[in-house]
Amino acid sequence: MADAAIVEIAEYHNDVVSALKQYFSRVLQASASDFRERDAIATRLTARLEETDQRSAFFILTSLEAAFRVDYQFRCEKRMKDDLSKAFRAIWKSRKMRVRLDEDIFEAWRKYSSGSRQLIAGLRSAFNFRHWLAHGSYWVPKFGRTYDFTFVYSLADEVLDAFPLQKF
């Protein structure tokens, strides 16, 4: 069962995609005779859909990051007794809320939870994609795979089902 936050993002994503397709369909109908203009319109639609896909994937990843950071804070403040929470409290002593997502939180999850190594590796790669998006996408990335909204949504859904993240 998907988390409410990512479901909301997915619904928004689908609404925007539908609206773009409807809008550009009308624009294409209005320019039915000019083939060069139709090609330019189709190119603009493709660009808008790609941008929407990336933005939605970005927001899924930010929501996922928030879930992990809330879990970290909850486990530290509630002084839970499991090994993961103890590891988080050790991090808290030196970093407090300046905890690093990849090196601290993901690494603790990798060490202290069973069966999560593959998902953590997927998260780390997806967050490299988010880093690329967040910092302007000005370099040519080498991800090894294509990150799109559908993949990121599926990864987030799988992660949220697999990890017992705590909430306030």
N, C-alpha and C positions, 0 to 999 in steps of 0.2 A: 504494500500500500504506500503510495507516494506521499511525501510530506506536503502539507497544505501550501507552504511557501512555493515549492517548485511547481505544484499543480497550477497555482495562480499565475506564475510566470509562463507556463505552457499555454494556458488559456489566452493570456495576453498576446503571446507570440502568434498563436493561430488566428486571433482576431486581426492582428496587423497584417499578416500574410494574406488573409482573405480580402481585407480592405485594399491592399496594394494591387492585388490581381483584378479586383473589380474596377478600381480607378483606371489602371492602365488598359484594361479591356475597353473601357469607354473612350479613352484617348485614342487607342488604335482604331476604333470604329469611326471616329471623327476624321481620321487622316487616311482613309481607306485607299485613296488614289496615289499617294506619294510613297513609293517604296523605300526611298532613302530615309524619309522621316519615320516610316514604320520600323525600319531596322534600328534607328537611333532610339526609338521608344522602347523597343524590345530590349535593347542593351541597357537602358536606364532601369527597366523593371528588374532585369537580372541583377544589376548592381544593388538595387534597393532590397531585394530579397536576400542577397548575400550579407549585406550589412545588418539586416534584421536578424538573420540567423546568428551572426557573430555576437550581436548585442544580447540576444536572448541567452545564448550559451554563457556569455560573460556574467549575466545576472544569476543564472543557475549556480555558477561557480562561486559568486560572492555570497549567495545564500548558504551554500555548503560550507564555505569558510566560516561564516557566522555561526553555523551549527556546531562546528568543531571548537571554536573559541568559547562559545557559551558553555559547552560541555567541560572544557578545561577549567573555566572559572568556577563552575558549579562544583566540580570534583575537588578543587582546592578549597573553596569556602566551606563546603559541607564536611570536609575532612573524611571522605570515604576511605575505607580500609583496604580496598583491592590494590593490587600491585600497580596498576595503571595510575590510579589516583595518588599513590605514594610517589610515583615517578613525577607526576605533575607538580606535587607539592615541593619536590626537590628543585624543579625548574623555577617554581614560583619564588623560592628563596632568593634566587639571583636575578630573575628577570621580571617578576611580577606580571603586569599586563603587556610587557614588551616581548612576550613569547613569540618565537618564530614558528610559523605554521608548518613548514616542511621539516626543518632540522629538529624542532622540539616536539611539536604535537604529533605529526605523522610518524616521526621516529619512535616516540613512546608507544603509540598504537601498534606499530610494527613489532616492537619488542615484547609487548605485554598482552597481546591478544592473539588468539589462535585463528588460523585460516584467513588472515587479513593481508598477507604480504602482497598478493597479486592485486588486490584492490588498492592498497597503498601505492604500489608502483603506478597503477592507472591514474590515481589522484595526482601524484607528483607530475606525471606527464601532462595531465589536463591543466594543472596549475602553471606549467610552463607556457601553455597556450594562453591562459588568462593573463600572465605576466606580459606576454607579447602584445595582447590587445590593450592592456592597461597603459602601456608605455608607448603607444602611438603606432605600433605595427610598422615601424620604419625600416626594419631589417627583414631579410628573407629568412623565415624560420625553417628549421630542420627538425620537425617533430617526429617523423617516421610514420605518421598516420594523419588522416584528415580529421580535424575536430569540427563537428557541426553541432547544431542544436540537438538533433536526435541522439547522437552519440553521448553528448554531455548530459542530457536529461536521463538517458538510460543508466549511465555511470552513477549519477547522483542518486537515482532511485535505488539502485543496487547497494550503494554505500549506506544510504539511510536505513535500508532494511537490515544490513549486515552488522552495523555498529550500534551498540546500545548507548547512543548519545543522550546525555542528561539535559534536561531543560529546567529553567527556573520556573 
